[in-house]
Amino acid sequence: MKKKILCFFLFLVVLVDFSFAGVLVMGELTRERTLQPGETFEGMINLKNTGETSCRVDVYQADYLFYADGSNIYGEPGSAVRSNANWLSVAPNRLTIPPNEMASVYYTVRVPQIQELASAYGNVQVQVLESPDLIGTYWSMVMVEPVAQTGAETIEDETRNVKMGIQTKIRYGIQMVTNIGDTGSRRIKFSNKKLINQDGRKIFQMDIENIGERWLSPAVWVEIYDNHGAKVGRFESSKKRIYPGCSVRHKVDLTNVPKGKYKALVVADNGDEYVFGAKYDFGIE
C-alpha cells in the first residue's frame, strides 16, 4: 500500500506541473521604451495555452528590486522610489484561455507631467518632488500567474488517515522599463571583492551596485597581470542588468591561473561610451 501511495503522489506532482507549464508568455520578458513626460506608449502581452484544458490567468502589478546577496523584493506597486507602476494600466486583470488558444493582455504607459507627480507617486511624492524633473530609468513588473481551477489536490492514506496537499504556483514577471529620454547619470560601485573556493574551483567574486539614475547592462571581465606586468589572461563573466539602487554578484573562474601574486583589472563595459574599471591586488595560493 505504501509503495502504491508513493507512486501516485509522484504522478500527481508531474500532472500539476505540466498543467501550469501550459501557459506561455510569447515574446520578450522585458518591455523597454524611451519616452518624455506626457508621452504615452501602448502594447500587448501575448499568452498561449499549450495545455489540453482551459486555464484561468490572473494579471497584476508589482514593484521589483534585487540585490547581490540573491534577495528579490516584489513590493506593492508604486512603493519604490523609481517605480513606474502608477503610470501603467493593464487589462484585463483576469482571463480564461481555452486549450491551444492565444489571448492578449493590453497595457498603456503614460509618463506624467511634472505637475502630475504628486498624485502619480502617492506615498513617495516627497522624494520625487525634490527633483525638478523626471530623470533616468523607472520600472515595475506585470505578473502573469496561472491559477488552479479546483484548488489543492489531496491524497489520503487510509491506514494513517493522513492527507497531503499539493499546489504548485508558476508565474511570469514582465519587466516594464521606462527611460526618460537620454537623462540620468551612469555610475556603478564595485564592492565585496574576494577570492573563494567553490566546488574545488578558484573564483574571483565581486558585487556591482548601480549608484546612478539609469539602468545598465554591462559586460564584465577581469584582466590578470603578473608582478612583471605581463598579461596572464582575460576572464569573462556573464552580462547582467542592473537597475538604479540594485546590485548583482559576478563570479569569474580563475581555476587555470597558476599560484602567485597578481594584479586584476576589472572592466564593466556598458556597450556605449560608459566603461567602468577598478584595480585590485590578490594572490592565489
PyMOL commands that set and color helices and strands:
alter all, ss='L'
color gray80, all
select helices_A, chain A and resi 2-21+85-87+114-129
alter helices_A, ss='H'
color red, helices_A
select strands_A, chain A and resi 23-26+30-35+40-49+55-62+65-66+72-73+88-91+94-97+102-110+136-147+153-157+162-166+172-180+188-198+201-210+219-226+231-236+247-253+260-269+275-284
alter strands_A, ss='S'
color yellow, strands_A
deselect
rebuild
show_as cartoon
